[in-house]
Amino acid sequence: MNENMLAYAHGQAIPHIINSAFVPTFGMIGGTGSTISLIIATFLFGRNKASKDIAKLATAPGIFNINEPVIFGYPIVFNIPMMIPFVLLPAFGIIIAYFATVIGFMSKCVVYIPWTTPPLLSAYLATAGDWRAVIVQLIIIVGGAFFYLPFMKISERINQL
């Protein structure tokens, strides 16, 4: 990250794609497991009242990447169907953002931002104002909601038994 910041400050080519700002910005959107996508999926497609209540409570902290209300309230802990997207979605987000950077669609991360910076704003700030990074992050969030969807449905079905 320091090498990227130094190169950016001197107008040189940015050397690294993956750094300490890239991973949280594109891999842990809404906290570990990219749970902001689960909150969105619950609001749009959830049928279980308890899940919707947890999503309502988790929205404000989730915007600032604090996801303990989702992890323990949904629950993701000890919930095998929910563990699959919780582990895989951050990897998919990083891969998508990595390739978007490699092909030149978005800039490399050159600004170290606080971990509590909300989604979309975090992508914009981490890339020093590249609006295309916001689009990439939005694609990851929306795609993540659809990725969480079948696992959320399984979890809701199990909780109704």
LOVO-892508 format. One record per atom (N, C-alpha, C): x, y, z. Coordinates in steps of 0.05 Angstrom, whole numbers, plus 5000, padded with zeros to 4 digits. Layout:
N
XYZ...
This chain:
161
501749765000500050005000501750255000503850245016505650475017507050524990507750314976508950344950506950464930504450384932502350494914501950794920501850864946501351144953503751314944506151214948508551364939508651404909508051194894508051214865505851404856503551394868501351574860502051864866503351914889504152184897506252294878507852124866509952214847509152194818506652114813505652094786506851864770507651654784508851424771506751204768507450994754505650764750505250624777502850554783502150424809502950134807504650034826505749774822503949534830502249564850500849324860497749354858496549134851493549124850492449054878493348834889492348744915494048874937492649014955493949134978492049155001492749295022491149305046488549465043488249615022485749755017483949594998485149454980483749304959481949084971483148924988481748684999479248765014479348955034476849025047474849165029475849325010474049474993472449304974473649094964472248924944471748644954472848564976472448294986470748275011470648485027469148475052467248715054465548725034463648945033461348905053461149075072459149045093460248875116462748815116464048645136464948385124466148225141467047955133464747805120465247675098463147515085461447685066462047935063460548125046457548105053456948125079454248085089452348305081453248525070451348735060449648615038450748425023449248285002447048105014447647985037445647815050443347995061444048225072441948405081440148485059441248555036439748635013437948405003439148165001437547924993435247875012435747915037433647865057431348065054432048315049429948525045428348465020429648384999428348344973426848084971427947864982426847604977426147445002426847545025426347395050423447375056422647145067419847095075419547055105421747005118421746945147421847215162419847255180419747505196422247545213423247335225425647365242428047455225428347345201430547425184430247725176427847805169427348085162427948275185427148185209427748355233430748385238432148165234435048175237436248365216435248345191436248515169435748805176433448865187432849145195434749245216435349075236437149155257440049175247440749005227443548995218444149195196442249335185442749515163444549745170443949885191445650115199448450035205448949835222451749755226453049635201451449495185452449375160453549575141452249805140453150025122456050105129456750075155459350155164461149905169460549685155462149445155462249305183460249345199460049215224457849005221458648745221456648545214456048335235456848395260456248205281453148155285451448365281448548305283447648095263448848085239448147885219449347615226451947625233453347375239452047215261451347355283450247215306447147215306445947405293443047425294441647265272442947235249441547105227441046805232442546645241445446655246447046535223449446625221451346505202453046305217453646365242455146185259453545925263454845695258453545435260451245395240451345535219449245505198450645425172450745165168452245055145451545185118448945205111448245325085449345615082449345765104450246045102453246065102454645865111457545875111458745875083457345745064458445715037458645995024456546155022456946415010458646605027458446565054460046735072463046715066463946475060466746425054467446485025465646415006466346444978465946714966463946864975463347124963465647324965467047344987469347534987471447454966471947204962473847114942472847194914470347154909469147234883469447534879468847684899469047984897471848074891473847944904476648014899477447934871476547704861477147614834475947804813473447884817472148064798473548334797474148444821475548704822478448684811479748454816482448414806482448424775480648274763480548274734479548544722477848674736477048944727479349134728481149094747483549264748485649184727485948924723487848824703487148924675484548914668483849004641483649304638484149444660484249734659481549874662479449714671476849834675476850024698478349964719478450144742481350174751481750384767484450454777485150274800487750254805488750114829488250274854488050134876487650264902490150404911489950664916492250824924491850984950489450964961488851104986488050905007489250915030488550745052486150875067483950735067481450845079480850695104479350825123478450685147476650445140476750235156475149995150472150055153471450265166468550325170467450495148468950555127467950715105465750555090463350675086461150535074461650445045460350225037460550135009459950354989460950334966460850524944462650764949462350884972464251104979467050994983467250754994469950634998471350584972469850484952471150434926472050684913470450894915471151154903473651274917473651264943475951384958478451224955478250954957480650784955482150804929480650864908481850884881482351174873482351354893482851644889480851764870478351694873476251824858475551694831475951434828475151304803472351194806470451324791467651244793467150964782468950864765468650594754468950384776470550444796470850254818468250234834466650444835464050434847462250244832462350254806460750064789461549774795464249724797465149454802464149364829464349544849463449464876460449424876458949574862456049544860455349274847456849204826456448944813456948714832459048744849459648534869457448514890456348744898454248744919451748614907450848694884448448584872448748294865451048224853451547944847451747784873452847894894452947754920450147704931448347894927445547854937444347604924444747584898443747354883445247094890447847124897449346894906448346794933447746974951446746904978443946784976442346864956439546794955438846504959439946314943439146034947439845924975442146024986442945935012441146055034440346295030438446425048435846275048434846205025432346055023432545785037434745645034435145395048435145445078436545645087436745705116433945775127432345935112429646005121427945755123428145575103426545335103427245155127429845145134430644985157429645105183429645375184428745505209425745485213424245435192421345405195420545125205422444935203421744665212421444645242
